[in-house]
Amino acid sequence: MGTLFEKTAGRFKSYVMPTYAPQIMFVRGKDARLWDDEGNEYLDFAAGIAVCSLGHCNERVTAAIQEQCSKLVHVSNLYMNELMPLLAERLVKNSLPGGKVFFCNSGAEANEGMIKLARKYGNKTGRNHIISMDNSFHGRTLATLAATGRAKYRKGFEPDVPGFSQVPFNDFEALEAAITPQTCAIMLEMLQGEGGVFPADVEYLKKVRALCDEKDILLLCDEVQCGMGRLGTRFAYQKFGVEPDVITMAKAIANGFPMGAILAGKKCADVFEIANHASTFGGTPLACAAALAVQDAFDKDGVLENCEREGEFLRAALAELGKKYPFVKTVRGMGLMIGMVLDRPASGLVSILLKDKMVALSAGETVLRLVPPLTITRADSELAIEKIGKALEVFAKQEGF
Ligand SMILES: Cc1ncc(COP(=O)(O)O)c(C=O)c1O
């Protein structure tokens, strides 16, 4: 009668809009392992695209969700919710002093809100233009698409939302030249994810910070992918030592339970006033319970230390592997956001890995992107290196080397 995947694929084709084309179906997960509908085990170095950072079905998060969902799931933000301010406090106390948080449900929604906040801040002085970076990715809503530095995502959805322009990443002169009297904010990912695991230069960021201070421009940091421990620090900016004015987060904040957040530092913590912004599901007791469990794990389980340790090990081992193949240009990244940069599309390598039961990703066409759970063991890392080594050999043959 066909596998569960085949039956589901038929229904998917009939009833689900074809924005994705899944080729495989996972039915269970634990830590850095996934199992498909036929019982095959996979090593997961994608973590739901940097979402399940504590691994699948983390005990703390599962227990918190189970407990909270038998007490109260949702009440509306019209009523006080004990857990939301507790979570906001935990986030602020670990980042920008004097900051405040708005909770929502996804990365795009967080960025959309951050854009609104920047416009409201700037409009007081007649400024509402935002400069973002080439190759950036900020989401699929209309305003976040306008901020995204890849025109292909906007194609077919014209007209573009006005008030955005892009400049090359890590090019301070280009950025400085693009500033106009209308500029209210500069928006960037300190480590670009979708664009190809591309980090900002610290010196560049320092100059951007100084420029923002000089001209009263807000520095907006999209930490949706690179934040929440992924680089080995709780917030991505802490790795670079340059403070933004506003941070967005989502993906890993509740280890797979949908949540997004905008954290505005002191300068713009009170820009949003009563009824300025809202979200029906933003910061429900259930989402906050999951996110608080993630914060507990950061405080108590050595997650960040493990991320640094395994990240270093993997980057060194991958660089060593890469030396054997002329099509591997370099290995870059920080913590457990790692890119092996090829001189050709990386999708073939991702497919070979999947056949060998390892889930990995590509980014920016030519980069093999690894964003495993931050809780991986040394044995997981060693298995990944073994599988990538084998996959590179197969890929080399396929490519005629
Ligand atoms: C840096 C960054 N910003 C925003 C988003 C959009 O997040 P979401 O898909 O939750 O809307 C993503 C998603 O990949 C991202 O990587």
The ligand as an ORCA input file, in Angstrom:
! r2SCAN-3c Opt
* xyz 0 1
  C      18.662     35.757      9.734
  C      17.230     35.382      9.535
  N      16.290     36.303      9.727
  C      14.983     36.018      9.585
  C      14.571     34.758      9.197
  C      13.121     34.472      9.035
  O      12.670     33.706     10.098
  P      11.261     32.953     10.021
  O      11.384     31.896      8.970
  O      11.060     32.416     11.401
  O      10.241     33.969      9.643
  C      15.533     33.772      8.980
  C      15.133     32.418      8.545
  O      15.899     31.644      8.048
  C      16.886     34.086      9.148
  O      17.846     33.172      8.954
*
